[in-house]
Structure formats: structure tokens, C-alpha cells
């Protein structure tokens, strides 16, 4: 239902849970599962491939990237420095050091 690296509008935010607008419907989620910020990220988000993913090519491996500019998906690879998005044509660094990758 929710995708890592995606942005959702926050309808309400409490200490234990948040209500997000997901496809024009309110969805409650435990707050510890969210990263709430007021600004969009400025680096590619690394996303573990979901089980049974239908819209992510197998050739991309166990991770893919989400563009911070337009939310397009791209294969991770190991690009040195910045990676350019083929949809919005902007370049961003990749967030290889994200803590959830170590968990």
C-alpha cells in the first residue's frame, strides 16, 4: 500500500500514528514507520525490492532508486557521484548511507 521513497500528504500527525492521504483515501500508519520532513529529499532513495514486485524489472536486482525530483524509479547500480534521472533529467547524489539499509 505505501511505498518507500514515496511522498504522501499528511492529514494528521499524532505522537503514535499519522493519517496519510494515499490515492485520495485516508490511511492510518504507526508513526515509527515514517520519516516526516517538511522538505523533499535531495538524494536518490534506495528501496529494497518488494516481494512480488510487478512493476520493477528483475534485472534491477534487490534494490532500486527513487528520484527525489520526480519520484521516477531507476536501477540502483553503483554510480560514482551523482546519478541522472531519465525522466526529469536532473542529477542527484545517491543516499547509500541510509540507516534502514543497515537494519
TIFI-422747 format. One record per residue (C-alpha): residue number from 1; z, x, y. Coordinates in steps of 0.2 Angstrom, whole numbers. Example, Ala and Ser with C-alpha at 12.3 -4.5 7.8 and 13.67 -1.06 7.14 Angstrom:
<rs>
@num = 1&w = 39&u = 62&v = -22
@num = 2&w = 36&u = 68&v = -5
</rs>
This chain:
<rs>
@num = 1&w = 0&u = 0&v = 0
@num = 2&w = 5&u = 14&v = 13
@num = 3&w = -5&u = 30&v = 14
@num = 4&w = 2&u = 47&v = 18
@num = 5&w = -6&u = 53&v = 34
@num = 6&w = -10&u = 36&v = 40
@num = 7&w = -3&u = 28&v = 56
@num = 8&w = 5&u = 11&v = 56
@num = 9&w = 11&u = 2&v = 71
@num = 10&w = 30&u = 0&v = 71
@num = 11&w = 35&u = -19&v = 73
@num = 12&w = 54&u = -15&v = 72
@num = 13&w = 64&u = 0&v = 69
@num = 14&w = 82&u = 0&v = 62
@num = 15&w = 94&u = 13&v = 55
@num = 16&w = 90&u = 9&v = 37
@num = 17&w = 72&u = 1&v = 37
@num = 18&w = 57&u = -1&v = 48
@num = 19&w = 44&u = -15&v = 49
@num = 20&w = 26&u = -9&v = 50
@num = 21&w = 10&u = -18&v = 54
@num = 22&w = -1&u = -15&v = 38
@num = 23&w = -18&u = -24&v = 38
@num = 24&w = -11&u = -36&v = 51
@num = 25&w = 4&u = -41&v = 40
@num = 26&w = 22&u = -35&v = 42
@num = 27&w = 29&u = -23&v = 28
@num = 28&w = 47&u = -18&v = 27
@num = 29&w = 50&u = 0&v = 21
@num = 30&w = 65&u = 11&v = 19
@num = 31&w = 66&u = 22&v = 34
@num = 32&w = 69&u = 38&v = 24
@num = 33&w = 51&u = 37&v = 18
@num = 34&w = 44&u = 38&v = 35
@num = 35&w = 41&u = 51&v = 49
@num = 36&w = 42&u = 42&v = 65
@num = 37&w = 35&u = 50&v = 80
@num = 38&w = 28&u = 45&v = 97
@num = 39&w = 14&u = 57&v = 97
@num = 40&w = 0&u = 59&v = 84
@num = 41&w = 0&u = 75&v = 74
@num = 42&w = -11&u = 89&v = 80
@num = 43&w = -14&u = 96&v = 62
@num = 44&w = -23&u = 90&v = 46
@num = 45&w = -10&u = 81&v = 35
@num = 46&w = -11&u = 87&v = 17
@num = 47&w = -10&u = 72&v = 5
@num = 48&w = -6&u = 73&v = -14
@num = 49&w = -20&u = 63&v = -23
@num = 50&w = -13&u = 46&v = -28
@num = 51&w = -14&u = 42&v = -47
@num = 52&w = -29&u = 31&v = -50
@num = 53&w = -37&u = 35&v = -33
@num = 54&w = -54&u = 27&v = -32
@num = 55&w = -60&u = 32&v = -15
@num = 56&w = -56&u = 51&v = -17
@num = 57&w = -68&u = 61&v = -27
@num = 58&w = -61&u = 70&v = -42
@num = 59&w = -69&u = 86&v = -36
@num = 60&w = -57&u = 87&v = -22
@num = 61&w = -43&u = 91&v = -34
@num = 62&w = -25&u = 86&v = -32
@num = 63&w = -24&u = 86&v = -13
@num = 64&w = -35&u = 81&v = 1
@num = 65&w = -33&u = 81&v = 20
@num = 66&w = -32&u = 68&v = 33
@num = 67&w = -39&u = 71&v = 51
@num = 68&w = -27&u = 69&v = 65
@num = 69&w = -41&u = 64&v = 77
@num = 70&w = -49&u = 50&v = 67
@num = 71&w = -40&u = 48&v = 50
@num = 72&w = -55&u = 53&v = 40
@num = 73&w = -52&u = 61&v = 23
@num = 74&w = -58&u = 78&v = 18
@num = 75&w = -56&u = 90&v = 3
@num = 76&w = -42&u = 102&v = 6
@num = 77&w = -49&u = 119&v = 0
@num = 78&w = -41&u = 134&v = 9
@num = 79&w = -50&u = 136&v = 25
@num = 80&w = -44&u = 151&v = 36
@num = 81&w = -38&u = 144&v = 53
@num = 82&w = -45&u = 128&v = 59
@num = 83&w = -54&u = 115&v = 49
@num = 84&w = -68&u = 105&v = 57
@num = 85&w = -69&u = 86&v = 54
@num = 86&w = -87&u = 80&v = 49
@num = 87&w = -83&u = 63&v = 57
@num = 88&w = -76&u = 66&v = 74
@num = 89&w = -82&u = 84&v = 75
@num = 90&w = -65&u = 91&v = 81
@num = 91&w = -56&u = 106&v = 74
@num = 92&w = -38&u = 106&v = 69
@num = 93&w = -26&u = 118&v = 60
@num = 94&w = -20&u = 113&v = 43
@num = 95&w = -2&u = 109&v = 40
@num = 96&w = 0&u = 120&v = 25
@num = 97&w = 19&u = 122&v = 28
@num = 98&w = 24&u = 104&v = 27
@num = 99&w = 41&u = 102&v = 19
@num = 100&w = 35&u = 87&v = 7
@num = 101&w = 23&u = 100&v = -1
@num = 102&w = 38&u = 110&v = -7
@num = 103&w = 48&u = 95&v = -14
</rs>
